[in-house]
Amino acid sequence: MKNKKLLVVVCILGAFMLLAGIARTAPAAETQEQKQLRENANKQLKEDVNKQLSDMGMPVLTGTVWQKATKDEKVAFVWGFCHVVTIEQVLMVQLPQLKVENFSAKVVEGMAGMKMNDIVRKVDEYYAANPTQLDESVVRVMWDTVIKPNLKTNIAGLPIEK
């Protein structure tokens, strides 16, 4: 009788352990699927942005063009980028319904206290260290090397992938 009870307890514990193992692997598969969906969405977003900018006669600034630009042209790009973000930040203060964890809000958070020349230097350093990545957009490089390292969460509060 004792052995039978012990066997039942062991079987129940085994079943719980099996279920716990299945429960832990299910989210992992879901996470992988979510990761693939996010990667596809990011790729599509990049294509859409590139197409819209090209249609406007304003192709995405890449490392190829960046490396040929003067320091003043690089600062002017960063300055313009920061102005757009600042305008949106001012609008968010005046119109609270616009306050969201969007791209501009994350740029402000990630670039807080940074000088334009420091941003230019970091982009220059990236392209110098990664000469095969010259087709990568300057904004992407700024995001990855200047902004993202200073964020607690990503756009829309999503977790940061390191």
HELIX and SHEET records of a PDB file:
HELIX    1   1 LYS A    2  ASP A   55  1                                  54    
HELIX    2   2 GLY A   63  LYS A   68  1                                   6    
HELIX    3   3 LYS A   71  GLN A   94  1                                  24    
HELIX    4   4 PRO A   96  LEU A   98  5                                   3    
HELIX    5   5 PHE A  103  MET A  111  1                                   9    
HELIX    6   6 MET A  116  ALA A  129  1                                  14    
HELIX    7   7 PRO A  131  GLN A  133  5                                   3    
HELIX    8   8 VAL A  138  MET A  142  1                                   5    
HELIX    9   9 TRP A  143  ILE A  147  3                                   5    
HELIX   10  10 LYS A  148  ASN A  150  5                                   3    
HELIX   11  11 ILE A  155  GLY A  157  5                                   3    
END                                                                             
